[in-house]
């Protein structure tokens, strides 16, 4: 991920850009090799998805996504409830949400935002707690997501990369799970579609974080690669 030079994946792929902007398609590509990546006792899925939202701005997009208390309204197919837990300045948030898929799952998340320039933003979100309600299937253990937003005269391009850690399932279970909606790629597409639908609603206002919210403390720093691989 660190070796990538293009801000958006579509910046390096003109055909993909045309499909997203002119064709109004939500496109997904593999993030890093084939999915899933098999590790001891678990699997990692890595997808990048892109959507174009016409006639909006990057500022409006960021306002919508930072309105954590109302996320269930903006993503009704995916989230049943959400609430802001903490806030530090304008670029650090913690929030909790209850997911509807791939099962009923509660998660807490640490989010850091960064303004790149007047027309570009990015953010990263790490799940810090994940709890599947009821029977434990192992559908979701952790979710890291990385978002990029770029505005031009036509609208805003939104790109999300989701890296999902789940339990180890055989090929038959993965196939059945995919048919039932247990599919990180499909979930990413639903998320991008919900963003586009919400931002397209004229006159919809997004609330700012309430005053007096608890401070988040230091940003989460998950374990990295061994030192040798980071040099």
Rosetta blueprint (number, residue, H / E / L):
1 X L
2 X L
3 X L
4 X L
5 X L
6 X L
7 X L
8 X L
9 X H
10 X H
11 X H
12 X H
13 X L
14 X H
15 X H
16 X H
17 X H
18 X H
19 X H
20 X H
21 X H
22 X L
23 X L
24 X L
25 X L
26 X L
27 X E
28 X E
29 X E
30 X E
31 X L
32 X L
33 X L
34 X L
35 X L
36 X L
37 X E
38 X E
39 X E
40 X L
41 X L
42 X E
43 X E
44 X E
45 X E
46 X E
47 X E
48 X E
49 X E
50 X E
51 X E
52 X E
53 X E
54 X E
55 X L
56 X L
57 X L
58 X H
59 X H
60 X H
61 X H
62 X H
63 X H
64 X H
65 X H
66 X L
67 X L
68 X H
69 X H
70 X H
71 X H
72 X H
73 X H
74 X H
75 X L
76 X L
77 X L
78 X L
79 X E
80 X E
81 X E
82 X E
83 X E
84 X E
85 X E
86 X E
87 X E
88 X E
89 X L
90 X L
91 X L
92 X E
93 X E
94 X E
95 X E
96 X E
97 X E
98 X E
99 X E
100 X L
101 X L
102 X L
103 X L
104 X L
105 X E
106 X E
107 X E
108 X E
109 X E
110 X E
111 X E
112 X E
113 X E
114 X E
115 X E
116 X E
117 X E
118 X L
119 X L
120 X E
121 X E
122 X E
123 X E
124 X E
125 X E
126 X E
127 X E
128 X E
129 X E
130 X E
131 X E
132 X E
133 X L
134 X L
135 X L
136 X L
137 X L
138 X L
139 X L
140 X L
141 X L
142 X E
143 X E
144 X E
145 X E
146 X E
147 X E
148 X E
149 X E
150 X E
151 X E
152 X L
153 X L
154 X L
155 X E
156 X E
157 X E
158 X E
159 X E
160 X E
161 X E
162 X E
163 X E
164 X E
165 X E
166 X E
167 X E
168 X L
169 X L
170 X L
171 X H
172 X H
173 X H
174 X H
175 X H
176 X H
177 X H
178 X H
179 X H
180 X L
181 X L
182 X L
183 X L
184 X H
185 X H
186 X H
187 X H
188 X H
189 X H
190 X H
191 X H
192 X H
193 X H
194 X H
195 X H
196 X H
197 X H
198 X H
199 X H
200 X L
201 X L
202 X L
203 X L
204 X L
205 X L
206 X L
207 X L
208 X L
209 X L
210 X L
211 X L
212 X L
213 X L
214 X L
215 X L
216 X L
217 X L
218 X L
219 X L
220 X L
221 X L
222 X L
223 X L
224 X L
225 X L
226 X L
227 X H
228 X H
229 X H
230 X H
231 X L
